[in-house]
Amino acid sequence: MSLAVSESLLGVVLAAVAAVGFAGQFLCIRLGTDDGRVTDAVLVVLFCNVTLVAPPVFVLYSPPYTDLLTPLSFVSFAAAGVAGMFVARLLMFKSIETIGASLTSPVIASNVLFATVFAVVILGERLTAVHLAGIVLIVAGIAVVSWETAATTNPDQSIRETGATLVLPLAAAVCIGIEPIFVSIGLAEGTAILPGIVVMASAATIGFGGYLVWTGSLQSIPVRSASTAWYVAGGFSTTLAFVAYFAALEVAPVVVVMPLLQLTPLLVVVLSALFLPRRLEHVTWRVGASALVVVIGATLVSVSG
């Protein structure tokens, strides 16, 4: 009995660490993209993910390492990496640069809505009344974010233009929402999460590198710059968040972990108001209220799934 309590407590601590790590990523990218390029941010963060997660796999597991994966799990984790770590990050980081971290994070939190839709359509899961209540709250929160985006970014823009501004974080949320579907398929094959994350990060890095070469936008990254330092900090933060998140799910119930993880938008709002210059983030009470509504809705959707 005491072991179960200690495991739950460990899960709470790990989930809290993950929430802070994901929130820290938003702030680091916001500070870095003030003077730096979004493509540099994505590449540096992905490189940090690979270099921080790959070595433990070689230490904790014995060769041949190909036995850690099946063909299906490899493809599934690779697809999760391309969708969630490459495409979603590119869109999310661009959104952070365009409208700010505090407005982007509540919209990104709507990924649980899209994950639910994908789970119902692809995996055949059932939609409950609690799911619907959570979805309504998420939509309401995003509506407030839309209003606040129009008020803070460009008061003269039309509703259509405001909607176009939110396409970036919404598209990122869709990509993050499909990621768990691929991950669940990979885990069902018996692949451990740490090798899975390595495949995800590696596939995303290779995919993004190929994208830069194909578009002719591959450039050298300035090593000694404040922007690159912030990107590295963001890479450390998000790697810590991913590892803590999955570790929390292994030792504690979903109903304990997910509500804490969904606190990320609120943490972003609070930390933005405390530490980011006003020229970068204009945090209002409506932004905080919308983040709270989205957090409640996302938590309902997560724990009822």
C-alpha positions in Angstrom: 0.0 0.0 0.0 2.8 2.4 0.8 4.5 1.5 -2.5 1.4 2.5 -4.4 1.3 5.9 -2.6 5.0 6.5 -3.3 4.5 5.7 -7.0 1.5 8.1 -7.2 3.6 10.8 -5.6 6.4 10.1 -8.0 3.9 10.4 -10.8 2.7 13.7 -9.6 6.3 15.0 -9.4 7.2 13.8 -12.8 4.0 15.2 -14.4 4.7 18.5 -12.7 8.2 18.5 -14.1 6.8 17.7 -17.6 4.3 20.6 -17.4 7.1 23.0 -16.4 9.4 21.6 -19.1 6.8 22.1 -21.9 6.0 25.6 -20.6 9.7 26.4 -20.5 10.0 25.5 -24.2 7.4 28.1 -25.1 9.2 30.8 -23.3 12.7 29.8 -24.6 11.4 29.8 -28.2 9.7 33.1 -27.8 12.9 34.7 -26.5 15.0 33.0 -29.1 12.9 33.9 -32.2 12.9 37.6 -31.2 16.2 37.9 -33.1 16.6 34.4 -34.5 15.1 32.2 -37.2 12.3 29.6 -36.6 14.1 27.0 -38.7 17.2 27.3 -36.5 14.9 26.8 -33.5 13.4 23.6 -34.8 16.8 22.2 -35.9 18.5 22.9 -32.6 15.7 21.6 -30.5 15.5 18.3 -32.5 19.3 17.9 -32.3 19.1 18.3 -28.5 16.3 15.7 -28.4 18.4 13.1 -30.3 21.7 13.8 -28.4 20.1 13.7 -25.0 17.9 10.6 -25.5 20.0 8.3 -27.7 23.0 7.7 -25.3 20.8 6.2 -22.5 19.3 3.7 -25.0 22.8 2.4 -25.8 23.5 2.1 -22.0 20.2 0.6 -20.8 19.7 -1.9 -23.7 22.0 -4.6 -25.1 22.7 -5.0 -28.8 21.5 -5.8 -31.4 19.5 -2.6 -31.0 17.4 -3.5 -34.1 15.6 -6.1 -31.9 14.1 -3.2 -29.8 11.8 -2.4 -32.7 9.5 -4.2 -35.1 9.0 -2.9 -38.7 5.5 -1.6 -37.7 6.7 0.0 -34.5 9.6 1.7 -36.3 7.3 3.1 -39.0 4.7 4.2 -36.3 7.3 6.0 -34.2 8.9 7.6 -37.2 5.5 8.8 -38.4 4.8 10.2 -34.9 8.1 12.0 -35.0 7.5 13.6 -38.4 4.0 14.7 -37.4 4.6 15.8 -33.7 8.2 16.7 -33.6 8.8 18.1 -37.1 5.7 19.5 -38.6 4.0 20.4 -35.4 7.0 22.2 -34.0 7.6 24.1 -37.2 4.1 25.4 -37.1 4.1 26.0 -33.3 7.4 27.9 -33.2 6.2 30.1 -36.1 3.0 30.8 -34.2 5.0 31.7 -31.1 7.1 34.1 -33.2 3.9 35.6 -34.8 1.4 35.9 -32.0 3.3 35.0 -28.8 3.6 32.1 -26.4 0.7 33.0 -24.2 -1.8 33.0 -27.1 -0.3 30.0 -28.9 -0.2 27.6 -25.9 -4.0 27.5 -25.2 -4.7 26.7 -28.9 -2.0 24.0 -28.8 -3.7 22.5 -25.8 -6.7 21.7 -28.1 -4.6 18.8 -29.4 -6.5 16.5 -27.0 -9.7 17.4 -29.0 -8.1 16.3 -32.2 -6.6 13.3 -30.5 -10.1 12.3 -29.4 -11.5 12.6 -32.9 -8.7 10.5 -34.3 -9.1 7.9 -31.6 -12.8 7.7 -32.3 -12.4 7.5 -36.1 -9.2 5.4 -36.3 -9.1 3.3 -33.1 -12.9 3.0 -32.7 -13.0 4.5 -29.2 -16.3 5.8 -27.9 -17.2 9.4 -27.4 -18.7 10.1 -23.9 -20.7 13.0 -22.5 -17.6 14.1 -20.5 -15.6 14.2 -23.8 -18.3 16.4 -25.3 -18.3 18.8 -22.3 -14.5 19.1 -22.5 -14.7 19.7 -26.2 -17.2 22.5 -25.7 -14.9 24.2 -23.1 -11.9 23.9 -25.5 -13.8 25.5 -28.3 -15.0 28.3 -26.0 -11.5 28.9 -24.8 -10.1 29.1 -28.4 -12.9 31.5 -29.3 -11.7 33.9 -26.5 -8.1 33.4 -27.7 -9.3 34.4 -31.2 -10.9 37.5 -29.9 -7.8 38.4 -27.9 -5.5 37.7 -30.8 -7.5 40.2 -32.9 -7.3 42.8 -30.1 -3.6 42.5 -29.4 -2.0 41.7 -32.8 -3.9 43.9 -35.1 -7.1 45.5 -34.0 -8.0 46.5 -37.6 -7.9 43.0 -39.1 -11.0 41.2 -40.1 -12.4 38.0 -38.6 -11.1 36.1 -41.6 -7.6 37.5 -41.1 -7.8 36.7 -37.4 -8.8 33.1 -38.3 -5.9 32.9 -40.7 -3.5 33.9 -37.8 -4.8 30.9 -35.8 -4.3 28.4 -38.6 -0.7 27.9 -37.5 -1.4 26.8 -33.9 -4.5 24.9 -34.9 -2.6 22.9 -37.6 0.1 22.2 -35.0 -2.5 21.0 -32.6 -3.9 18.6 -35.3 -0.4 17.2 -35.8 0.2 16.8 -32.1 -3.2 15.1 -31.8 -2.4 12.5 -34.4 1.0 11.7 -32.7 -0.5 9.6 -29.8 -2.3 7.4 -32.4 1.1 6.4 -34.0 2.7 6.1 -30.6 0.0 3.7 -29.3 0.5 1.5 -32.4 4.2 1.4 -31.7 3.8 0.6 -28.1 1.3 -2.1 -28.9 4.1 -3.9 -30.8 6.0 -4.2 -27.5 8.6 -1.4 -28.2 9.7 0.5 -25.1 9.1 4.2 -25.0 12.8 5.4 -24.8 13.8 3.6 -28.1 10.6 4.9 -29.5 11.5 8.5 -28.7 14.9 8.1 -30.3 13.2 6.9 -33.5 10.8 9.8 -33.3 13.4 12.4 -32.8 15.8 10.9 -35.4 13.0 10.7 -38.1 12.0 14.3 -37.3 15.6 15.6 -37.5 16.2 13.7 -40.8 12.9 14.8 -42.2 13.4 18.5 -41.3 17.0 18.5 -42.6 15.7 17.1 -45.9 13.0 19.7 -46.0 15.6 22.5 -45.5 17.8 21.0 -48.3 14.8 20.6 -50.6 13.7 24.2 -50.1 17.2 25.6 -50.3 16.8 27.2 -46.9 19.6 25.2 -45.0 21.9 27.8 -43.4 24.6 27.7 -40.9 23.5 28.3 -37.3 25.3 30.9 -35.4 26.9 29.1 -32.4 27.7 32.1 -30.3 24.4 33.9 -30.2 21.7 34.5 -27.6 19.1 33.0 -29.9 20.9 29.7 -30.2 21.4 29.6 -26.5 17.7 30.0 -26.0 17.0 27.2 -28.5 19.4 24.9 -26.7 17.6 25.7 -23.5 14.3 24.9 -25.2 15.8 21.6 -26.4 16.8 20.6 -22.9 13.5 21.7 -21.5 11.4 19.8 -24.0 13.5 16.6 -23.8 13.2 16.7 -20.0 9.4 17.2 -20.4 9.0 14.2 -22.8 11.0 11.8 -20.6 9.2 13.0 -17.4 5.8 12.7 -19.1 6.2 9.1 -20.3 7.9 8.1 -17.0 4.9 9.6 -15.1 2.5 7.5 -17.1 4.5 4.4 -16.3 4.2 4.8 -12.5 0.9 6.7 -12.0 -2.6 6.5 -13.3 -3.7 8.7 -16.3 -6.2 10.5 -14.0 -3.2 11.7 -11.9 -0.8 12.6 -14.7 -3.0 14.3 -17.3 -4.6 17.0 -15.2 -1.1 18.2 -14.1 0.2 18.0 -17.7 -2.7 20.1 -19.0 -1.6 23.0 -16.7 1.0 24.0 -19.3 -1.0 26.8 -20.9 -1.6 28.4 -17.5 2.1 28.1 -16.6 2.9 29.7 -19.9 0.6 32.6 -19.2 1.9 33.1 -15.7 5.6 32.8 -16.6 5.1 35.1 -19.6 3.6 37.8 -17.4 6.4 37.4 -14.9 9.5 37.0 -17.0 8.9 38.1 -20.6 9.2 41.8 -21.8 5.8 43.4 -22.5 6.9 44.1 -26.1 7.1 40.3 -26.6 4.0 39.2 -24.6 0.9 41.3 -23.8 -0.8 39.1 -21.2 -4.3 40.1 -20.2 -6.9 38.6 -17.9 -8.8 37.3 -20.9 -5.8 35.3 -22.0 -5.5 33.8 -18.5 -9.3 33.1 -18.4 -9.2 31.4 -21.9 -6.2 29.3 -20.8 -8.0 28.2 -17.7 -11.1 27.2 -19.7 -9.0 25.3 -22.2 -7.1 23.6 -19.3 -10.4 22.4 -17.8 -11.7 21.2 -21.1 -8.5 19.4 -22.0 -8.3 17.8 -18.6 -11.9 16.5 -19.0 -11.1 15.1 -22.4 -7.8 13.5 -21.3 -9.0 11.8 -18.1 -12.2 10.5 -19.7 -10.2 8.9 -22.5 
